[in-house]
Amino acid sequence: MPTVIDKALDFIGGMNTSASTPHSMDESTVKGMFKYLKELGVPAHAEEIIARGEREGWNPGFTKKVAGWADKIESADRVVIKNPEYFTSYMKEELRARVNVEFDPAS
């Protein structure tokens, strides 16, 4: 699994993963993150999310919702991000740094 995806799943793991439905703030964050990952050329895949959710004991409903958003964004389906500001510039920088390191031919 690419380190950028691993970091994105770390961010998600910091959310209330015990709820069956993500909080609206978390929903916006996850959707923004997945959209950004796709823009970076490293889309999140549902299988990776499901595997992490099962390994870390996330609520199955939470995991299914999040994996579904990844599928929609990966397949270019339209998703509504109600509060895009919840996906912060800090998170973008953290993810971008991992893509740059991972795909830097000099490293």
HELIX and SHEET records of a PDB file:
HELIX    1   1 THR A    3  GLY A   13  1                                  11    
HELIX    2   2 SER A   24  GLU A   39  1                                  16    
HELIX    3   3 ALA A   46  GLU A   56  1                                  11    
HELIX    4   4 PRO A   60  GLU A   74  1                                  15    
HELIX    5   5 PRO A   84  TYR A   86  5                                   3    
HELIX    6   6 SER A   89  GLU A  102  1                                  14    
END                                                                             
